[in-house]
Amino acid sequence: MFRYAALLLLLAITSAPGTLLWEARPGGRDFGGLAESAGILTAGNITSQGGIFAFSSDSGKVLWSHRGEQLRGGTASDAQRVFAVFDASTGNRLAAFDLKAGKQLWTTATDGKLGGDFPPIVDSGRVYLMNRDGFLDAYDAATGNRLYRFAYAPEDPECPSGQALANNRLFFGGGQHDGSHSPGKFLWAINPTTGKELWKYQTHLIASYISECFSTPAVSSDTVVVTSSNSIFALCASTGVLLWSRKSEGVSGGYPKPYPLSAPTIVNGVVYAARNGAIDSWNLSDGKPLPSFPVELGSDAVRAHLYASGNTLFFIGNIASDTDKPDRHPLHAMDTLTHKILWTHRVNREVRYIEDWTTDEILVTQTAVYYENNSLIAKVAR
């Protein structure tokens, strides 16, 4: 066993970037919510048989699983426990499992709709979760007891976004129209320990033809960046003061054409966000537009995920140098300093009817990239 584990470790260290290290097919389809901690990869089944799964990050072996309720949002781990939201027959619930053994430690049912499309996050013994009824809840990671509830839009529960935690501030977007001013959604910053509001920012956008909801924020030092509709905003993370904003649009028939933007990511002082036909970029400090990178990201570019690590940007889409079928949307690793593609990996397989199945979720770690595609989960060297 030791020799086998050592061989797997050597393979991971010596494999060329973009090399498939393993893939697992635990049964069912539509996996999501990837998270890695303490050598264990966790994921859930969002349709089909439902459930939560834990894999060895070295080999892909299933260590434990619980089938049944369908996962909502994703998983999060603090290296001791893994947390997930399930769509139970009696309503949504948040549950905690022992990361290594898989034993359920506690479960919490609420009087509202938990989660949504975004996973919980865990930090400093607290689990934070967006509630689609207009609240953000904080739970004790050890017991499941609710520590506080922050009301972001109890009368107008729209647009809960993913969360970002940095410098003792928790950032997220949420609904609520301010009737005394022009329409718009809010970006919130609260104290994660107390649940006290620190500041909020309203877009004042009027964009009825496309979503004006805020994306999951990206944070770098004292700057927080979000997108809403076809606009991108950079704010001072400590005060909520707007630093700059830009619009992404072209021209069609002589009229401005908006390009809705994906959630942003930040690499070495540059902000990236995807739109239909390209990945756009801006200087973080002043919002100056930088060169775009042409890429076809599929029919819903707003949902495209960009991931950054070091100087590398990871994305799934078609570029001019792809020689495979034009709709395969492979995984690319791009050097952000040169826009050079470092490696490309095909994420879908030759399976009848799903050979062009779209992958839109990946997880980037220091040594690997994980992804899901239909009925498989795979690990690629980086």
Number of C-alpha atoms within 10 A of each C-alpha: 6 7 8 10 12 12 13 16 14 11 14 23 14 10 15 14 19 20 16 20 20 18 17 16 16 17 13 16 20 19 29 26 25 24 22 23 16 13 12 21 24 28 25 30 27 23 16 14 14 23 22 29 21 25 22 17 20 19 17 20 17 17 16 16 18 14 12 15 22 22 29 27 24 27 26 25 26 19 14 14 22 27 27 28 30 26 21 14 9 7 13 23 23 23 19 25 19 16 24 18 13 18 14 15 15 16 16 15 17 12 10 14 17 27 29 21 15 20 25 26 22 22 13 10 12 22 24 25 26 30 24 23 20 23 21 23 20 26 20 16 24 14 14 19 14 16 16 17 18 18 17 26 20 15 12 14 18 19 21 28 26 24 23 17 20 15 13 12 18 21 26 26 28 27 25 19 19 13 8 6 9 12 17 21 24 25 24 20 26 19 16 22 14 12 19 13 16 15 17 18 17 19 18 15 15 14 15 9 8 13 14 24 24 29 27 24 24 22 22 18 11 12 19 23 26 27 27 25 24 21 20 25 20 25 20 16 22 16 14 18 14 15 16 16 16 15 16 18 15 11 9 9 6 7 8 11 13 19 20 25 29 28 26 24 23 23 18 15 11 18 24 25 26 29 26 20 19 17 21 20 21 20 15 22 13 11 18 13 15 13 10 16 15 17 19 21 26 20 10 12 22 22 18 23 20 21 20 19 13 10 13 21 23 23 25 28 25 23 19 9 8 15 8 11 10 14 16 21 27 22 23 22 24 19 16 18 11 8 14 11 16 14 16 19 16 14 23 20 14 9 9 7 7 12 14 19 17 20 21 20 20 24 17 20 13 9 11 19 21 23 21 27 23 18 14 19 24 19 25 22 21 21
